[in-house]
Amino acid sequence: MTVEAETDVIVVGAGPAGSATAIHLARAGRSVLLLDKSTFPRSKVCGDGLTPRAIRELDLLGVDTHGEQWRKTAGLIIHTSRPQAYQLPWPELDAFPSYGAVRRREEFDDVLRRHAVAAGARFRDGVLVTGPLRDDTGRICGVETDAGQFRAPVVVAADGNSARLALAAGIDRDPSRPMGVAVRTYFRSPFGDDLWLHSWLELWDGAPGRSTLLPGYAWSFPLGDGVANVGLGLPSTAKAFGKISYRDLLQRWLAATPSGWGFTEENRLEPIGSAALPMGFNRHPAYRDGLMLVGDAAGVVSPFNGEGISSALETGRIAAEHIVAAFDRGVRAPAGEAELKAYPRHLADLWGGYYCFGRLFLAVVGQPALMRIAARHILPVPGVAGLMHKLMANLTNERPVDLPDRIVHLVSRIVPADRP
Ligand SMILES: Cc1cc2nc3c(=O)[nH]c(=O)nc-3n(C[C@H](O)[C@H](O)[C@H](O)COP(=O)(O)OP(=O)(O)OC[C@H]3O[C@@H](n4cnc5c(N)ncnc54)[C@H](O)[C@@H]3O)c2cc1C
């Protein structure tokens, strides 16, 4: 077994959360070892959709999203059983760009990983982390892997939904917090060259109006070159959650779509993949004994829309800020430890109210009848679709300028915060 010299920080997992953490830390002058069990580039089951929130984080990371490899989007089109769809451009906001993008995760994650290496992080792929190393006091001081031991005074768990490191450190999932499951595949389709993300809010388990209505939504996201990422997601508040095959559900939903959309077996380009969506701080505490959780490992997928890339990037940035401050104040000193302990509080201040409200939102949409009433009778009320768009993508001005901003801010403030 090899035992390597100590680095400042070990980051486990080179998805968006891990690479973002590594980039911010390396830029701040810390030595970083980024480990991943996969060999890069690697694919990841995802909708590949990036909201303006994610684009803002990419800007902060120095990733240029203007090239043609980034399929830019103008906003979201919401379909319900009403004939008229709702076309909702990304809002014009002071703190966010007014465009989103779609890019295959195989490429996207590799772009970020290469930025981490360019910033100075040391990257090793094909290294499976099996658990934490602890010192005599019980504090985590490195990781055990299939390639030996690696030591650092701070370890970041960015290993995604499996959360193997957090689990091995005794940080379990909180079953009172929501979960989701999503499935997706790729089709050659006219939707592939659209400028818009499409989502179908009334999720029928077969023919619309003649089968069971489920909570959740289906999507088609354009990758360009006539290829669309198509999938659906179901929250844990759904009665059917955990009891049905999500792949079969997607197959039934696809079979009921008009043939002109191209979602047919002949046009399917890849197998159907599925994965869990850990939502609303469903693993906590996000810091304990030298181990920090970011991204899916911390369960920060949005309960409103299943978006997890922007929060993975954001938790990476925020975790890095606290780690850098901890090193400045003495990473093994009480003042440094206080900096690390402040990370979950920072997340709670940022999203605690919003995620708690999201939990309530999922309890409501878990009732298909209520979801149907909302889609048919509430969404058409002027202004409501725009408000929902801002709320679900968490896109508001930092200083509210219009009614939707004010409502979203107020709701996030008055709802008691869920703690990460
Ligand atoms: C079907 C589906 C569609 C989705 N669509 C969207 C979308 O359109 N937009 C959006 O914003 N979000 C979407 N999400 C959510 C999004 O994919 C995740 O939230 C996001 O990938 C989280 O990033 P992460 O860096 O935390 O984890 P991951 O991207 O999962 O990265 C974790 C990394 O850790 C590595 N790893 C794991 N275990 C170990 C170990 N023991 N040792 C070493 N390395 C390890 C893995 O190889 C991987 O590279 C979707 C999810 C699903 C399932």
Ligand as a Chemical Component Dictionary entry (heavy atoms), coordinates in Angstrom:
data_LIG
# 
_chem_comp.id                   LIG 
_chem_comp.type                 NON-POLYMER 
_chem_comp.pdbx_formal_charge   0 
_chem_comp.three_letter_code    LIG 
# 
loop_
_chem_comp_atom.comp_id 
_chem_comp_atom.atom_id 
_chem_comp_atom.alt_atom_id 
_chem_comp_atom.type_symbol 
_chem_comp_atom.charge 
_chem_comp_atom.model_Cartn_x 
_chem_comp_atom.model_Cartn_y 
_chem_comp_atom.model_Cartn_z 
_chem_comp_atom.pdbx_ordinal 
LIG C1  C1  C 0 -32.166 11.361 -15.192 1  
LIG C2  C2  C 0 -31.615 12.589 -14.512 2  
LIG C3  C3  C 0 -31.748 13.813 -15.144 3  
LIG C4  C4  C 0 -31.209 14.963 -14.553 4  
LIG N1  N1  N 0 -31.288 16.129 -15.255 5  
LIG C5  C5  C 0 -30.706 17.238 -14.743 6  
LIG C6  C6  C 0 -30.680 18.427 -15.512 7  
LIG O1  O1  O 0 -31.130 18.471 -16.672 8  
LIG N2  N2  N 0 -30.128 19.531 -14.963 9  
LIG C7  C7  C 0 -29.601 19.525 -13.689 10 
LIG O2  O2  O 0 -29.145 20.580 -13.231 11 
LIG N3  N3  N 0 -29.568 18.383 -12.956 12 
LIG C8  C8  C 0 -30.083 17.239 -13.458 13 
LIG N4  N4  N 0 -30.005 16.069 -12.747 14 
LIG C9  C9  C 0 -29.286 16.054 -11.452 15 
LIG C10 C10 C 0 -27.755 16.057 -11.680 16 
LIG O3  O3  O 0 -27.419 15.028 -12.583 17 
LIG C11 C11 C 0 -26.975 15.874 -10.365 18 
LIG O4  O4  O 0 -27.558 16.660 -9.370  19 
LIG C12 C12 C 0 -25.500 16.227 -10.533 20 
LIG O5  O5  O 0 -24.853 15.313 -11.375 21 
LIG C13 C13 C 0 -24.771 16.248 -9.178  22 
LIG O6  O6  O 0 -23.394 16.460 -9.389  23 
LIG P1  P1  P 0 -22.315 15.873 -8.347  24 
LIG O7  O7  O 0 -20.986 16.412 -8.769  25 
LIG O8  O8  O 0 -22.758 16.097 -6.949  26 
LIG O9  O9  O 0 -22.348 14.274 -8.528  27 
LIG P2  P2  P 0 -22.034 13.383 -9.822  28 
LIG O10 O10 O 0 -22.241 14.160 -11.045 29 
LIG O11 O11 O 0 -22.806 12.130 -9.617  30 
LIG O12 O12 O 0 -20.481 13.061 -9.688  31 
LIG C14 C14 C 0 -20.007 12.198 -8.680  32 
LIG C15 C15 C 0 -18.638 11.660 -9.098  33 
LIG O13 O13 O 0 -18.100 10.925 -8.000  34 
LIG C16 C16 C 0 -17.479 9.754  -8.492  35 
LIG N5  N5  N 0 -17.512 8.763  -7.404  36 
LIG C17 C17 C 0 -18.611 8.206  -6.846  37 
LIG N6  N6  N 0 -18.251 7.357  -5.862  38 
LIG C18 C18 C 0 -16.888 7.374  -5.797  39 
LIG C19 C19 C 0 -15.927 6.711  -4.990  40 
LIG N7  N7  N 0 -16.299 5.837  -4.021  41 
LIG N8  N8  N 0 -14.621 6.941  -5.202  42 
LIG C20 C20 C 0 -14.236 7.819  -6.168  43 
LIG N9  N9  N 0 -15.113 8.495  -6.969  44 
LIG C21 C21 C 0 -16.409 8.276  -6.773  45 
LIG C22 C22 C 0 -18.331 9.352  -9.696  46 
LIG O14 O14 O 0 -17.588 8.549  -10.604 47 
LIG C23 C23 C 0 -18.688 10.709 -10.287 48 
LIG O15 O15 O 0 -17.756 11.128 -11.264 49 
LIG C24 C24 C 0 -30.549 14.896 -13.295 50 
LIG C25 C25 C 0 -30.430 13.661 -12.650 51 
LIG C26 C26 C 0 -30.956 12.513 -13.244 52 
LIG C27 C27 C 0 -30.795 11.189 -12.546 53 
# 
loop_
_chem_comp_bond.comp_id 
_chem_comp_bond.atom_id_1 
_chem_comp_bond.atom_id_2 
_chem_comp_bond.value_order 
_chem_comp_bond.pdbx_ordinal 
LIG C1  C2  SING 1  
LIG C2  C3  SING 2  
LIG C2  C26 DOUB 3  
LIG C3  C4  DOUB 4  
LIG C4  N1  SING 5  
LIG C4  C24 SING 6  
LIG N1  C5  DOUB 7  
LIG C5  C6  SING 8  
LIG C5  C8  SING 9  
LIG C6  O1  DOUB 10 
LIG C6  N2  SING 11 
LIG N2  C7  SING 12 
LIG C7  O2  DOUB 13 
LIG C7  N3  SING 14 
LIG N3  C8  DOUB 15 
LIG C8  N4  SING 16 
LIG N4  C9  SING 17 
LIG N4  C24 SING 18 
LIG C9  C10 SING 19 
LIG C10 O3  SING 20 
LIG C10 C11 SING 21 
LIG C11 O4  SING 22 
LIG C11 C12 SING 23 
LIG C12 O5  SING 24 
LIG C12 C13 SING 25 
LIG C13 O6  SING 26 
LIG O6  P1  SING 27 
LIG P1  O7  DOUB 28 
LIG P1  O8  SING 29 
LIG P1  O9  SING 30 
LIG O9  P2  SING 31 
LIG P2  O10 DOUB 32 
LIG P2  O11 SING 33 
LIG P2  O12 SING 34 
LIG O12 C14 SING 35 
LIG C14 C15 SING 36 
LIG C15 O13 SING 37 
LIG C15 C23 SING 38 
LIG O13 C16 SING 39 
LIG C16 N5  SING 40 
LIG C16 C22 SING 41 
LIG N5  C17 SING 42 
LIG N5  C21 SING 43 
LIG C17 N6  DOUB 44 
LIG N6  C18 SING 45 
LIG C18 C19 SING 46 
LIG C18 C21 DOUB 47 
LIG C19 N7  SING 48 
LIG C19 N8  DOUB 49 
LIG N8  C20 SING 50 
LIG C20 N9  DOUB 51 
LIG N9  C21 SING 52 
LIG C22 O14 SING 53 
LIG C22 C23 SING 54 
LIG C23 O15 SING 55 
LIG C24 C25 DOUB 56 
LIG C25 C26 SING 57 
LIG C26 C27 SING 58 
# 
